[in-house]
């Protein structure tokens, strides 16, 4: 990669894409472009083709996706499958047709089987049934990373994929109907503190184990892979460390400053019991994360406090 390469970041305003833009700029890349959904609907094949014909990007980072938590995945699985596959098919095909120098496709660790070995190695993919609560999204993402692999295998395209673990940080989605666990907790505890509520309800038992990565660490890993990796196999991006949802809740509660009670609604689903990535491959390539969980939560909460009026609520 050259510092002057034209780099198209699809999804540049979201949690993942905005962090990748920040990382690219920090590392001296000067020609970064993006389009909002209003400016370019990535599910529209003709519009995507026209964009690539006009802009001719050198590098593409596909961070655009329809994302959400358990509730959103459970209630609108058809939309999760259709929209994500449309986005991926359109962008990946145009990257091939336009002969981009490199494509980075971002998936998610939900692609792995529900009962995958822990920590989850890259080769656990497609070895067992998926977690039903995010199956549609997972299947779409699997299709995307396999497409990248097939284009590399058939045509020699430099298309690579990475699988980030659970992410959080600036520009996260705080809509309680569609957010992931971390931003949902931050919002709930903050609003409870402000209103003087005596308790906050959280879903499940609190027993599942999860791994969390501050989004700017993920972005730095993505730029590192763009600069240093061209393998066919996808690469996990994570910390290799886990925490229970109950422990996470207590930490977020303390950092936010909520002094009331946590009530666990055990009628609601827990999701996958454990999900920890094996990051040996990433470490062997020369990259490790920098921001630990408590520091990251504090940074995320400070961003939320400063941007509550414009955050996705």
C-alpha positions in Angstrom: 0.0 0.0 0.0 1.1 3.5 -0.8 0.1 6.5 1.4 -1.5 8.2 -1.6 -3.6 5.1 -2.6 -7.3 5.9 -3.0 -8.9 3.9 -0.1 -12.7 3.4 -0.1 -14.0 2.6 3.4 -17.6 1.2 3.0 -19.4 2.0 6.2 -17.1 4.9 7.1 -19.5 6.5 9.6 -20.3 3.4 11.7 -18.5 2.0 14.7 -16.0 -0.1 12.7 -15.6 2.1 9.6 -15.1 5.3 11.4 -12.4 3.7 13.6 -10.6 2.4 10.4 -10.7 5.9 8.9 -9.2 7.3 12.1 -6.4 4.6 12.0 -5.6 5.2 8.4 -5.3 8.9 9.0 -3.1 8.4 12.0 -0.8 6.2 9.9 -0.4 8.8 7.1 -2.9 7.7 4.5 -4.3 10.8 2.8 -6.7 9.7 0.1 -9.7 8.2 2.0 -13.2 8.2 0.5 -16.6 7.2 1.8 -20.2 7.4 1.0 -23.2 7.6 3.3 -26.1 5.2 2.7 -28.1 8.1 1.3 -25.3 8.8 -1.2 -24.8 5.1 -2.1 -27.1 2.2 -1.4 -24.7 -0.8 -1.4 -27.6 -3.2 -1.9 -28.2 -1.5 -5.3 -26.0 -3.3 -7.8 -26.2 -0.7 -10.5 -25.3 2.1 -8.1 -22.4 0.2 -6.7 -21.1 -0.5 -10.2 -21.4 3.1 -11.2 -19.5 4.2 -8.1 -16.6 1.9 -8.8 -16.5 2.8 -12.5 -16.3 6.5 -11.5 -14.1 6.5 -8.4 -11.7 3.5 -9.3 -10.5 3.0 -5.7 -7.1 1.2 -5.2 -8.0 -0.3 -1.8 -11.4 -1.2 -0.4 -12.3 -1.9 3.2 -15.8 -3.5 3.4 -17.0 -2.5 6.9 -20.6 -1.8 5.9 -23.2 -4.2 7.2 -26.6 -4.5 8.7 -25.8 -5.2 12.3 -27.7 -5.6 15.6 -28.0 -7.5 18.9 -30.0 -10.6 19.8 -33.4 -8.9 19.6 -32.8 -7.4 16.1 -31.4 -10.7 14.8 -34.3 -12.7 16.2 -37.1 -10.5 14.9 -35.7 -9.6 11.4 -33.5 -12.5 10.2 -34.7 -12.2 6.6 -33.5 -8.6 6.4 -30.2 -9.5 8.0 -29.5 -12.3 5.5 -30.7 -10.4 2.4 -29.2 -7.0 3.0 -25.8 -8.3 4.1 -25.5 -10.7 1.2 -26.5 -8.0 -1.3 -23.9 -5.6 0.1 -21.2 -8.2 0.0 -21.9 -9.6 -3.5 -22.1 -6.1 -5.0 -18.9 -4.8 -3.5 -16.8 -7.9 -3.8 -17.7 -8.4 -7.5 -17.0 -4.7 -8.3 -13.6 -5.0 -6.5 -12.8 -7.8 -8.9 -14.1 -6.1 -12.0 -12.3 -2.9 -11.1 -9.1 -4.7 -10.4 -8.6 -3.1 -6.9 -5.2 -3.8 -5.5 -6.5 -5.1 -2.2 -9.9 -5.8 -0.4 -10.3 -6.3 3.3 -13.6 -7.9 4.2 -14.8 -7.7 7.8 -16.8 -10.5 9.3 -17.7 -11.3 12.9 -16.9 -14.1 15.3 -20.6 -15.1 15.3 -19.7 -17.0 12.1 -18.3 -19.8 14.3 -20.3 -22.8 15.6 -22.3 -22.3 18.8 -20.2 -25.0 20.5 -16.9 -24.3 18.8 -13.7 -25.2 20.7 -12.5 -22.4 23.0 -10.6 -20.3 22.3 -12.0 -20.5 18.8 -9.3 -21.1 16.1 -9.9 -19.9 12.5 -10.2 -23.5 11.3 -13.3 -24.0 13.4 -15.4 -22.4 10.7 -18.2 -24.6 9.3 -17.5 -27.4 11.7 -20.9 -27.3 13.6 -24.3 -25.7 14.0 -24.5 -21.9 14.4 -26.0 -20.0 17.4 -29.7 -19.7 16.4 -30.1 -16.1 17.7 -27.7 -14.7 15.1 -27.8 -17.4 12.4 -28.9 -15.2 9.5 -26.2 -12.6 10.0 -23.6 -15.4 10.5 -24.6 -17.2 7.3 -24.4 -13.9 5.3 -20.9 -13.2 6.7 -19.7 -16.7 6.0 -20.8 -16.3 2.4 -18.8 -13.0 2.2 -15.5 -14.4 3.4 -15.9 -17.5 1.3 -16.5 -15.3 -1.8 -13.2 -13.5 -1.0 -11.4 -16.8 -0.7 -12.9 -18.1 -4.0 -11.9 -14.9 -5.9 -8.4 -15.2 -4.5 -8.3 -18.9 -5.5 -9.7 -18.5 -9.0 -8.3 -15.1 -10.1 -5.5 -14.4 -7.7 -7.2 -11.3 -6.3 -5.6 -9.9 -3.1 -8.9 -10.2 -1.1 -8.4 -10.9 2.6 -10.8 -11.3 5.5 -10.7 -10.7 9.2 -13.1 -11.7 12.1 -13.2 -9.1 14.9 -14.6 -10.1 18.2 -17.2 -8.0 20.1 -16.4 -4.4 19.5 -17.2 -1.2 21.4 -16.2 2.5 21.4 -16.9 5.8 19.6 -19.8 5.9 17.1 -21.4 2.7 18.6 -25.1 2.1 18.3 -27.0 2.9 21.5 -30.5 2.0 20.2 -31.8 -0.5 22.8 -33.8 -2.3 20.1 -30.7 -3.0 18.0 -27.6 -2.5 20.0 -25.0 -5.0 21.3 -24.5 -5.7 25.0 -21.8 -3.1 25.8 -23.5 0.0 24.5 -26.9 -1.2 25.8 -25.4 -1.4 29.3 -23.7 2.0 29.1 -27.0 3.6 28.0 -29.1 1.8 30.6 -26.8 2.5 33.5 -26.3 6.2 32.4 -30.0 6.9 32.1 -30.7 5.1 35.4 -28.1 7.3 37.1 -29.5 10.5 35.6 -33.1 9.6 36.4 -32.4 8.3 39.9 -33.8 4.8 39.2 -33.2 2.2 41.8 -32.6 -0.7 39.4 -31.6 -1.7 35.9 -32.9 -4.8 34.1 -30.5 -6.8 32.0 -31.3 -9.8 29.9 -30.3 -13.4 30.7 -28.4 -14.9 33.6 -25.2 -13.0 33.2 -23.3 -16.3 33.0 -22.1 -16.2 29.3 -18.5 -15.4 28.7 -17.5 -12.8 26.1 -14.5 -11.1 24.7 -14.5 -7.4 24.1 -12.1 -5.3 21.9 -11.9 -1.5 21.9 -12.7 -0.5 18.3 -9.5 1.6 17.7 -7.4 -1.5 18.5 -9.5 -3.4 15.9 -8.9 -0.7 13.4 -5.2 -0.7 13.9 -5.2 -4.4 13.4 -7.1 -4.0 10.1 -4.6 -1.5 8.8 -1.8 -3.8 9.9 -3.3 -6.7 7.9 -3.8 -4.5 4.8 -0.1 -3.7 5.0 1.3 -7.1 6.0 -1.1 -10.0 5.1 -2.3 -11.7 1.9 -3.2 -15.2 3.0 -6.4 -17.0 2.0 -7.5 -17.9 5.5 -9.3 -15.2 7.5 -7.7 -13.8 10.7 -9.3 -13.5 14.1 -9.0 -10.0 15.7 -9.4 -10.0 19.5 -7.8 -9.8 22.9 -7.7 -13.5 23.8 -9.3 -12.5 27.1 -12.8 -13.1 28.3 -15.2 -11.8 31.0 -18.7 -12.9 32.1 -21.6 -10.7 31.2 -22.3 -10.4 35.0 -18.7 -9.2 35.6 -19.0 -6.8 32.6 -22.2 -5.4 34.0 -20.7 -4.7 37.4 -17.7 -3.0 35.7 -19.8 -0.8 33.5 -22.1 0.1 36.5 -19.1 1.2 38.5 -17.5 3.2 35.7 -20.8 5.0 34.9 -21.5 5.6 38.6 -24.9 4.0 39.0 -25.5 2.9 42.6 -28.7 1.0 42.2 -29.4 -2.7 41.7 -29.0 -5.0 38.7 -32.0 -7.2 38.0 -31.4 -10.2 35.7 -34.4 -11.1 33.5 -33.8 -14.8 33.2 -36.8 -15.3 30.9 -34.7 -13.7 28.1 -32.0 -15.6 26.1 -28.3 -15.7 27.0 -27.1 -16.5 23.5 -23.9 -18.5 23.0 -22.5 -19.7 26.3 -18.9 -18.8 25.6 -17.1 -17.0 22.7 -13.4 -16.4 22.9 -11.2 -16.1 19.9 -7.8 -17.7 19.5 -5.6 -14.8 18.4 -2.4 -16.8 18.0 -2.4 -16.2 14.2 -2.7 -12.4 14.6 0.0 -12.4 17.3 2.3 -14.4 15.2 2.0 -11.9 12.4 3.2 -9.2 14.9 0.1 -7.4 16.2 -1.4 -7.3 19.7 -4.1 -5.0 21.2 -3.2 -2.1 23.5 -6.4 -1.0 25.3 -7.6 -3.2 28.2 -11.2 -3.5 29.1 -11.6 -1.0 32.0 -9.8 1.7 30.1 -11.8 1.0 27.0 -15.2 1.1 28.9 -14.1 4.5 30.4 -13.2 5.8 27.0 -16.5 4.6 25.5 -18.6 6.0 28.3 -16.8 9.4 28.0 -17.6 9.5 24.3 -21.2 8.6 25.0 -21.5 11.4 27.6 -20.0 13.9 25.3 -22.1 12.9 22.3 -25.4 11.8 23.8 -27.3 14.3 21.7 -26.0 12.9 18.4 -25.4 9.3 19.3 -27.4 6.6 17.5 -30.2 6.2 20.1 
